[in-house]
Amino acid sequence: MKKVLTLLLVLISTSFVFSQISNSEKEALLDLYSSTNGNDWNNSWELNSDVKTWHGITIQNNKVIEVNLSMNGLVGVIPASISNLKNLEVLDLGFNKLSGQIPSEISELKSLTTLKLFMNSLTGEIPSTIGNLTNLEEFTCFNNNLSGVLPSSIYNLKELKILHLSSNHLNGELDYRIGELKNLKVLSLFDNSFVGTLPIEIGLLVNLTELTLSNNSFEGNVPNELSNLSKLKTLYINNNQFIGTLSKNIKNLPHLTMLEFDLNLDIINDAKANPISLSTISPN
């Protein structure tokens, strides 16, 4: 009898070694595997082994909370069934060869805090429902082929700290609601086709350390309200159509170490009266 009990205990303890994720979650992972040529990934999955041993997968309380397959040779599209990973907090598919659109179903991942899709070949528009990801803190999607305007719902992402959408084909204007994203630390939109004037509400982003807007078609004056950004370290506004004078208060921000601007801004005469090191400021 004692041997039987011991065997039962071994069997029970062994069963708990294997992750008991739901069938829908496992099917979502298998869909991702098959739709991105999983057999040829740099680090492929042994599909007959426990899911918790699969490269880039983190499981907590028998739920998938992280998928990190960055730089893993993924080729293909992101399947709509990604939405079945209901507890996902981190999705990092950066630096692969993904194509197609960002599926709108990705907006159903309400627990998502980090979404990294950078350095791929994604096309189409940012899903209009992106604002449903109310816990999102980072949206990094630079170096793709995204087009269209920023969806209005993006301004609902009040927890957002990093918005990095540089080197795409995005266009349109920045809405005044950008000022509602008060937790932003990085706003990087360089190398797109944005137009119009900068809303003065951008001066409400007092936690910004990096603002990069180079290589667009922004126009008009650079808002003096940028002088409120006391934590700013990097400000790139070159290769736009700004005119007028760059405020002395902006140039004298206490932590600003990198500033690039256009010669059409009347900064040179002002600099004669208030010299600034050319090592930290470079006209383009």
Order of alpha helices (4+ residues) and beta strands (2+ residues): alpha-alpha-beta-beta-beta-beta-beta-beta-beta-beta-beta-beta-beta-beta-beta-beta-beta-beta-beta-alpha-beta-alpha-beta
